[in-house]
Amino acid sequence: MRPLVFSDTITIRTDAKLRAAIDAAVAREAASASDLLRRTLRVALLDATRVGSSSRVEARA
């Protein structure tokens, strides 16, 4: 499977409550939904990478 790039289109199914939360966040941030979700995903992936690498370091110690 090839890695995703930010220009790829990803469809996410949401329920009404999640969609309302996304719309509210978009309005607060004054950004488009795709920009907001892209930034949020980037931060989540970076955090997951940091957490994963620190737990590997602790396991080796």
C-alpha angles and dihedrals in degrees: 000000000000120000118260119250125203092252091061118105116234122186116211121189112221137181123233095264094051091046090051090051091050091048091050092050090048091053092048093048094042089226136119117267092246092051092048094047092045092054092044092050092047091053092045092051093047091049091049090051092051093047092047094049094047092051090051090052091050091048091054094048 
